[in-house]
Amino acid sequence: MRIVILSERSLVYLQKNKSTKKMKVILDLPDNRAVSLLEVLKSISFVKIETISAEKATFLNELKSSIDEVVLAKQGKIKLKSADDLLYEL
């Protein structure tokens, strides 16, 4: 099961592995709040904290932006380019 929760200021990605009964969570937090939250999470014995690479963080941010655009397009707030327009740009 994969769940992506998007809002204007945060990205939460949950991935539940049925075979191991584990879930991965990625949070996008302001720097001034991250340190205190990490300390709380580290104090919980069953929580494993993993740092992701800058490239993966960039990819996730770009993915979030793309999903935000799709959501806005479905709401009729923006119009996406057609495939023909994209090919013409090449």
Backbone as CSV, one residue per row, in Angstrom:
resi,resn,N_x,N_y,N_z,CA_x,CA_y,CA_z,C_x,C_y,C_z
1,MET,0.852,-1.176,0.000,0.000,0.000,0.000,0.894,1.234,0.000
2,ARG,0.611,2.159,-0.890,1.339,3.419,-0.926,0.346,4.550,-0.759
3,ILE,0.713,5.508,0.062,-0.140,6.668,0.292,0.723,7.904,0.133
4,VAL,0.286,8.840,-0.671,0.985,10.115,-0.800,0.024,11.191,-0.333
5,ILE,0.432,11.948,0.661,-0.379,13.037,1.193,0.339,14.333,0.853
6,LEU,-0.311,15.187,0.090,0.315,16.427,-0.341,-0.488,17.616,0.139
7,SER,0.221,18.598,0.622,-0.394,19.875,0.924,0.553,20.947,0.423
8,GLU,0.217,22.193,0.650,1.067,23.274,0.148,2.459,23.244,0.765
9,ARG,2.587,22.805,2.003,3.861,22.926,2.684,4.503,21.602,3.046
10,SER,3.869,20.482,2.764,4.484,19.234,3.211,4.228,18.097,2.237
11,LEU,5.116,17.149,2.296,4.994,15.930,1.519,5.169,14.774,2.474
12,VAL,4.208,13.904,2.532,4.314,12.708,3.357,4.121,11.524,2.433
13,TYR,5.062,10.645,2.437,5.004,9.465,1.588,5.043,8.255,2.505
14,LEU,4.007,7.465,2.472,3.923,6.277,3.299,3.959,5.054,2.404
15,GLN,4.806,4.112,2.732,4.859,2.873,1.974,4.831,1.734,2.972
16,LYS,3.803,0.926,2.907,3.661,-0.179,3.837,4.062,-1.465,3.136
17,ASN,4.986,-2.174,3.747,5.444,-3.439,3.212,4.679,-4.541,3.930
18,LYS,3.818,-5.250,3.197,2.958,-6.259,3.812,3.760,-7.416,4.403
19,SER,4.868,-7.779,3.782,5.609,-8.943,4.257,6.346,-8.676,5.569
20,THR,6.812,-7.456,5.783,7.554,-7.161,7.006,6.771,-6.309,7.994
21,LYS,5.568,-5.886,7.592,4.724,-5.056,8.460,5.434,-3.767,8.869
22,LYS,6.124,-3.161,7.912,6.815,-1.900,8.162,6.262,-0.829,7.243
23,MET,6.409,0.418,7.643,5.949,1.543,6.852,7.069,2.578,6.802
24,LYS,7.304,3.143,5.611,8.277,4.223,5.464,7.529,5.537,5.374
25,VAL,8.060,6.554,6.040,7.437,7.865,6.046,8.515,8.894,5.720
26,ILE,8.234,9.759,4.757,9.147,10.855,4.420,8.429,12.151,4.743
27,LEU,9.066,12.990,5.543,8.476,14.268,5.943,9.328,15.407,5.428
28,ASP,8.693,16.440,4.969,9.371,17.657,4.534,9.063,18.711,5.590
29,LEU,10.086,19.059,6.378,9.883,19.942,7.532,10.768,21.170,7.453
30,PRO,10.341,22.268,8.054,11.225,23.427,8.170,12.422,23.067,9.055
31,ASP,13.596,23.591,8.729,14.811,23.263,9.481,14.672,23.509,10.978
32,ASN,14.007,24.598,11.345,13.930,24.930,12.769,13.032,23.967,13.543
33,ARG,12.210,23.184,12.865,11.336,22.208,13.532,11.881,20.781,13.427
34,ALA,12.707,20.535,12.437,13.170,19.174,12.162,14.006,18.595,13.293
35,VAL,14.884,19.387,13.865,15.789,18.884,14.894,15.019,18.343,16.096
36,SER,14.047,19.096,16.575,13.293,18.636,17.745,12.470,17.392,17.417
37,LEU,11.890,17.322,16.222,11.125,16.140,15.851,12.035,14.925,15.720
38,LEU,13.220,15.111,15.139,14.158,14.001,15.014,14.575,13.465,16.381
39,GLU,14.769,14.331,17.340,15.124,13.883,18.687,14.017,13.027,19.289
40,VAL,12.783,13.432,19.094,11.651,12.644,19.606,11.607,11.282,18.914
41,LEU,11.751,11.272,17.597,11.701,10.017,16.848,12.848,9.085,17.216
42,LYS,14.036,9.633,17.448,15.183,8.817,17.835,14.970,8.147,19.182
43,SER,14.180,8.759,20.036,13.949,8.186,21.367,12.983,7.001,21.335
44,ILE,12.332,6.767,20.225,11.409,5.641,20.084,12.190,4.447,19.538
45,SER,12.214,3.367,20.281,13.088,2.232,19.962,12.795,1.573,18.610
46,PHE,11.568,1.530,18.179,11.233,0.831,16.942,11.289,1.717,15.701
47,VAL,11.693,2.970,15.839,11.775,3.890,14.706,13.208,3.938,14.198
48,LYS,13.376,3.726,12.898,14.681,3.822,12.250,14.676,5.086,11.394
49,ILE,15.666,5.927,11.572,15.754,7.177,10.810,16.822,7.007,9.737
50,GLU,16.453,7.362,8.517,17.344,7.217,7.377,17.421,8.548,6.629
51,THR,18.609,9.003,6.350,18.805,10.243,5.604,18.822,9.916,4.121
52,ILE,18.113,10.722,3.328,18.108,10.488,1.887,19.091,11.436,1.211
53,SER,19.517,11.058,0.026,20.485,11.868,-0.718,19.817,13.145,-1.242
54,ALA,20.650,14.094,-1.592,20.148,15.354,-2.156,19.427,15.095,-3.482
55,GLU,19.936,14.130,-4.254,19.305,13.804,-5.533,17.900,13.238,-5.318
56,LYS,17.757,12.366,-4.333,16.447,11.784,-4.056,15.488,12.853,-3.528
57,ALA,15.999,13.747,-2.704,15.165,14.839,-2.192,14.706,15.736,-3.331
58,THR,15.592,16.017,-4.273,15.241,16.823,-5.442,14.179,16.114,-6.269
59,PHE,14.374,14.815,-6.481,13.386,14.038,-7.234,12.017,14.091,-6.559
60,LEU,11.972,13.915,-5.244,10.700,13.935,-4.524,10.036,15.303,-4.599
61,ASN,10.829,16.363,-4.526,10.272,17.716,-4.654,9.696,17.951,-6.054
62,GLU,10.398,17.464,-7.075,9.899,17.601,-8.443,8.638,16.765,-8.648
63,LEU,8.610,15.582,-8.052,7.420,14.735,-8.127,6.237,15.421,-7.464
64,LYS,6.478,16.029,-6.308,5.417,16.748,-5.598,4.882,17.891,-6.460
65,SER,5.769,18.636,-7.096,5.354,19.734,-7.970,4.512,19.220,-9.130
66,SER,4.919,18.094,-9.695,4.162,17.512,-10.811,2.771,17.090,-10.364
67,ILE,2.686,16.456,-9.209,1.386,16.021,-8.694,0.518,17.227,-8.374
68,ASP,1.123,18.268,-7.814,0.367,19.497,-7.538,-0.231,20.066,-8.823
69,GLU,0.551,20.051,-9.924,0.050,20.552,-11.206,-1.121,19.718,-11.713
70,VAL,-1.030,18.407,-11.569,-2.119,17.534,-12.002,-3.382,17.814,-11.191
71,VAL,-3.222,17.986,-9.892,-4.367,18.287,-9.023,-5.017,19.602,-9.453
72,LEU,-4.197,20.632,-9.701,-4.735,21.924,-10.140,-5.437,21.804,-11.493
73,ALA,-4.867,20.986,-12.389,-5.487,20.788,-13.703,-6.833,20.086,-13.561
74,LYS,-6.902,19.094,-12.697,-8.174,18.391,-12.484,-9.223,19.311,-11.875
75,GLN,-8.777,20.288,-11.093,-9.695,21.256,-10.491,-10.067,22.364,-11.471
76,GLY,-9.419,22.372,-12.635,-9.700,23.380,-13.646,-9.019,24.710,-13.393
77,LYS,-8.062,24.740,-12.496,-7.387,25.996,-12.152,-6.244,26.326,-13.108
78,ILE,-5.670,25.301,-13.743,-4.631,25.533,-14.749,-4.895,24.608,-15.925
79,LYS,-4.291,24.931,-17.078,-4.410,24.083,-18.249,-3.026,23.534,-18.570
80,LEU,-2.931,22.207,-18.679,-1.665,21.567,-19.007,-1.439,21.599,-20.509
81,LYS,-0.169,21.502,-20.905,0.160,21.468,-22.327,-0.264,20.125,-22.913
82,SER,-0.625,20.152,-24.179,-0.972,18.913,-24.875,0.321,18.224,-25.293
83,ALA,0.216,16.961,-25.664,1.378,16.200,-26.131,1.942,16.838,-27.390
84,ASP,1.071,17.337,-28.253,1.524,18.009,-29.480,2.367,19.242,-29.156
85,ASP,1.920,20.019,-28.177,2.678,21.214,-27.766,4.052,20.824,-27.238
86,LEU,4.116,19.753,-26.448,5.397,19.314,-25.901,6.329,18.842,-27.015
87,LEU,5.800,18.108,-27.981,6.628,17.654,-29.102,7.091,18.812,-29.949
88,TYR,6.249,19.822,-30.129,6.613,20.994,-30.928,7.788,21.744,-30.283
89,GLU,7.844,21.757,-28.949,8.944,22.438,-28.251,10.275,21.777,-28.490
90,LEU,10.267,20.484,-28.780,11.531,19.765,-29.031,12.100,20.154,-30.357
